[in-house]
Amino acid sequence: MSEASLPSFWQRLQAGWWYLYGLSLCQIGLRTVDRDVYRQAVRAFDRSLAAWPDLAIALYRRGLIRGRELGEYHAAIRDLDAATCIRPDWPDPYLQRGLFHRFNHHSRAAIAELTEYVRLAPPGFWRTEAERILAQIQAELE
């Protein structure tokens, strides 16, 4: 994104505030396991994105909540796709899309996403885990 297309200071401040509020609601949701709290978090991320549409981290977090806690597979994939369009070298959305595809029985899509994650991710636990899941999926397909 060029500096000319950056939102104003106040829009970024507003986006940041709503993003942090959404994160706090996610923490409450983890403790209470209340789907309504997660829906409130999605609305907070919506408000963050209204102020700063290209805030990839807000798209990513909204996608996580939609996919993991609310079971909204297609909406989650759309959010993660949008985050990847904004930041194509960021590995995390690829991992989450791969896991969502895996859990929704879309093995070939999971392979593509997890392979890209492994290509982009630094060494560590999640990269090793993605490699393990890839091997498992490929063995299941054979």
Disulfide bonds with the S-S distance in Angstrom:
none
